[in-house]
Amino acid sequence: MSKHGKLIEPNTLQFERLLPGPIDRVWEMIVDEEKRSLWFAGGATDLKPGGVMKLIFNNSQFSPPDPAPEKYKDYADGFVSQAIVEKCEAPTLLSINWENGIVTFALEEQGSEVKLTLTHEKLPDVKEQRIGTLAGWHTHLGVLKARLLGVAPEKFWPKHDRLEKEYDQLIY
């Protein structure tokens, strides 16, 4: 299992992570608005197909707080987005339509751990956006794992910045 995400098709990225279980605990981190806000974005979610998932981002407030870099200054105070639930099969699969892309969280028990496969389809054909999306998911998944382990995550923006440089080298 690679520590980096990969492009499995020109417009599709995928990450695989082994997370501390049990599966219901990981599932709650994905679907519960308060728990999801600890690593990704909070916001109410209607898990029925066609239901709305409100995504309230504030990446600068993950532990410890840090300011957004200049290129992300428009996101410094957070932002709100919305996704539509495509498919939900608790506790193993959630697929959402988010900003013209499809993001799927697939969970599979592996002993006391849970394999998370995150797939983000329909990425734009813009290099900077792909790199930013890879670095973003990588950073958010690092925060998720830290939360599940009960440790403080790395500062979000410095890690994101470092990962953008890594993905630029890896992918392009």
N, C-alpha and C positions, 0 to 999 in steps of 0.2 A: 504494500500500500504506500503510495507516494505521499510525501508531505505536501507536495504542490498539487494544485488542481491542474487539469489538462483540457485541451480542446479535443473532444472526441469526434467532432465534425467541425467544419469551418465556423459554424454559428452556434455551437453547443459546447458548454464547458461542464466539467464534472469533478466533484470532490468525493473522496471516500475517507471517512474518519471512524476510528474505533473509539467509542465513548463509554464511560462507566455506566452500567445499567442500574436498575432494570429498565426494560423497554418502556414501561408506563411513565417512568420518571423522565426519560428523554422526550417522549411524546408530549408530555405536559410542558416541557421547555419550548416546544415548537408551537403549540396551540393555545396555551394559556397566556392572556395578554400581559399579565404582570411578570410572569417568568420569562416570556419572550423579550420583554423590555430590558432584561438584565444582560442580554447578549446581542440582540438584533434590533427589534422595534416593537414597542407596545401597541396597543389598540385593540378594540373589540373585534371579535371574529364570529361570524355565523358560518359554521362548518358544513352546512348543507351545500350541495352543488348549486352554483349561482349566488351563494351567500357572499357578503362583503367582508373582507379582512382589511381593517384600517391599520395602517402602518405609521406609527409616530416615532420617528428617528431622532436620536440625540447622541450621536457617536462620541461627542466630546465629553460625555458624562460617565463613560465607563471608568472603572477604577484604575488608576487615579485620574481625575479630570485633566484634560489637556486641550489646548486650543487647536482648531482646525488650521491646516496650512493655507496659504494665500489662495491656491487654486481651488480649494473647497470652502472658501470664506462664506459663500452663500448658504452653506449647510452648517455654519458654526453654531447657530442657535437652534439647530434641529430643523426638521421639515416633516411634512405629512404626505403620505402617498396612500394609494388604495389598490387592493388586489381583489380578484374574484375567484372564489373557490371553484375549481374544476372537478376535483375528485377528493374524497376523504374516506379512508378506510382505517379507522382507529384500531390499534395504535401503530399501524405500519406504513401508511401512505397518505401524504397530503400533496396535492398538486394545485398550484394557483397560477392565474394569469395576471402577471404583474408588469406594467409598463411595456406592453406588447411582447412580452416574453413569457415563457412557461417555466416555472420553478417547481421542481418536484423533490420532496423530502421522502426518501424511502428508508425504513428502519427494518433491521433484521437482527434477531438475537444471535449472539455468538458466545455461548457460555454465559459468563457474568457480565460480558460487554455487549454493546449494541453497535452494529455497523450502520452508520449513516451514509447513504449515497445521496448527494445533492446534485441535481442536474438542472442546469439553466439553459433552456433552448431559445432560439430565435434572437441571439445577440446581434446588435448592429454590426455592420461591416466597417466600423470605425476603430482603428487600432487603439487609440487612447481610451475609448469606452470599454473595449474588451479587457485591456490591461487593468483599468480601474475596477471592473466587475470581478475579475479574478482576484485582485488584491483585496477587494472589499469582502467577498465571501470568505477568503482565506483568513482575514483578520477577524471577522465575526465568528467563524467556526472556532478560532483560537479562544475567543472570549467564552463561547459556549462550553468548550472543554474545561477551561479554568473554573467556570461556575460549577460545573458538575463535579469537579475534583475538590471544590471548596477552597481554591486558592485565588489570589488576586491576579487578574489578567494583566498583560503588558499594556502600556499606554497605546491607545487605538491609533492615533494619527502617525506617530513615528514608525510603528510597525507597518501600517498601510503604505507609507512612503517607501520604506525599505522593500516591501513586497512588490510595489509597482516597478521598481528598478529590476528586481529579480525576474518578474514575469516578462518585462521587456527583453531581457537577455534570453530567457527560456523559450519564448514563443516567437520572437521576431529576430 
